[in-house]
Amino acid sequence: QLQLVETGGGLVQPGGSLRLSCRASGFTLDVHNIGWFRQAPGKERLGVSCITRTGGTMYENSVKGRFTTSRDIAENTVHLHMNSLNPADTAQYYCARKKENTPWCSIDSIDYDLWGQGTQVTVSS
């Protein structure tokens, strides 16, 4: 089955940490890059990070130095490690598969062709 399954969302206090996971089925991470996106209520979906098939990464400026994306090849899973969370990080978080014919890293949604169902992250005291 060709799909992405996301887990790890929840409620966390400001300054806290959370790890999201995205398990891929039907394809392998040495073929497609994986991106993370987020969408707050009433807002458009925006890019957070990207990890390439060789492990290179790209981050949106507001999360750079706080978030880290990584690959677990044995589990065919991509993680998003989120530190120093603040209320502005509250959103529905999605992982997505980058199109095979665009091998470079990107955080533009038009470059992705398969999306997970999303997981909610709420940062509040």
N, C-alpha and C positions, 0 to 999 in steps of 0.2 A: 504494500500500500504506500503510495506516494503522499507523505504528509510530514508536518512538523507538529510536535506536541510540547507545549510549554507548561512549566511548573515553577513554583517558588514565590509567587506573589503573596502579599499580605499587608498587615498594618505594622508600621515601625515608627519609633520616635525620632524627632529631629536629631541628627548626629549619628544615628544608627547605621547598620549595614544590613544588606540583604543579597542573596544570590539567586538569580533566575537561571533556569536550565531550558534548553531547546533540543529535544531529541529528534533526529532526522531518520525517516524511513523511506525506502525506495530509491535512495541515492546516497552517495558518500561525500564526505567533506573534502576529499582530494580532487573533486570535480567542480563544486560550486562554492562560492563565497557565501557567508551568512551575515546578515545585518540585523540590528536591533532598532526598533522604532517605538515611539510613544505618542499617545493621543489623550489630551485632557478634555473634559466635557466642553463642548462648543468650540473646540479648536481643531485645526488640521493635524494630520498625522505627520510627525517630524522625525528625521533620522537621529539616532543616538550614537551608533558605532557600526563598524564593519570589520570582519576578519577574513583574510584571503585564504585560499586553498593551501598556501605555504606558511601561514601564520602571521603575516603582516597585518597591522591594525590601523584604523582611522577612527577619530572621535570628534563629536560635536564639541565646540569650545566650552560650553557651560558644564560639561561632565569630564573634561580632560583633567587627569590627575586624581579624580575621584572614582571613576568607573574603569573597569578592566574587562575586556572580553577575551576568552580563551577557548581552546578546543581540547576535547578528550577524544582522541581518534579511536581508541578501543571501544568506547561507548557510542561513537558516532553522534556526539552531543557537543553543543556550544553553550558556554556559560557567560553570564554577565554578572560580575562582582561589583556591587554598588556600595560605596563607602561615603561617609559624611553626608548622608541624605538630608535634604531640606524640603519644606512643603512644596516648593516649585517643582520637585521631582514627581509629585503625585500625578499619576496617569495610568491608562491601560497600556501595557507594554507588549509588543509583538516581535517575534522573530520572523525572518523572511529569507528566502533563497534567491541569490542573485542569478540573473540570466547567464547561461553558459557562454554566450557570445560576447559578454562584457567582462573579461577576466580581471580588470583592475578593481581596486576597492572603491566603494561609493556609499554615500548615505542618502541618495536620491531614490525615492520610492518607485519611480518609473523604471529603474534598473532591476527590479525584482519581480518574479513571476509566481511565487508560491508563498503563502502566508499562514502562520499559526493562528490559533483561535484567540490569543491574547490572555494576559493575566494581570489582575489589578494590583497596583502598588499604591498604598496610601501612607503618607508621611504626616503624622499629627501627634501632638502631645496630649 
